[in-house]
């Protein structure tokens, strides 16, 4: 069995999944021109034992907010956003 979950961390703060489109825009503005961590924790359970761990990647965004157009383009490219209800 495999289980995994991913979080985004910016300046020591865990960013939650956007609740709606406006929240997604606000999150992109926070990430703009910054480097953040994307951390995925995992657990693998088999008949021979358990393996737990995590992988961390550093992701850098260019400035997305110079004219606001870049964030609008990103939002338009996402065809099916799922938000926390």
N, C-alpha and C positions, 0 to 999 in steps of 0.2 A: 504494500500500500504506500502511496506517495501523497504527502500533504505539503502545501507551500502557500506562502502569503508574501505580499510585497508592500513596502512602505516607501514613501518619499520623505527625506529629511533635509530641511534647509535651515542652516544656522542653529542646529540643535532642536528644532521644532519639527514634529511629525505633521505633515500635511495630510489631511483627510481627503477621501474621495469627494469630488465636487458634488454638491447637492442639486445643482441646476446649472444652466448655461452661464448665468452671471457669475456664479461661484467659480466655474471653470475659467472664465475670463480673468477673474481676480487672481486665481492661482497662477495662470500664465504670466500675469503682470509681476507677481512675486518672483517667479523663476527667471524672468527676463534679465539678461546681463549678469547672471549668477551661476555658480556651480553648486549643485546639490547632490546628495547621495540617494541612490535607489538600492534598497536592501531587500533581498529575498531570503527568507528563512525557509528551511525545508526539513522534512522528516521522512525517512524511508524505513518502513517496517517490513521485514521478511521473516521467513522461517528460521533464518540464521542469525537474526539480530536486528538492532535498530541503529540507524545512522542519522544524526542530526547535524545541522550546520547552517551556514548562511553565506551569501555572496553579496559583496558590495561593489557597486559601480559608481563612478563619479561622472556626472553628466553636466556639461556646460551649455548654456543657452546664450545665443547672441542677443542683442537688444531687440526685443519684440515690440517695444512701445514707442519708438520714435514718432511714428505717425498714427499708430493704432491700427494701421492697415494690415500688418502682419498677423496680429491676433485674429482679426476678422477673417483673414484667409485661412488660418488654421482651423477656426471654428467651422467654416464652410466646408472644409475638406473632410471633417469628421461626419460620416453619414449616420451613425447610430450611437449617440452618447447614452450611457446608462448612468443615472444619478441615484443617490441614496434617497429613498422615499421617506 
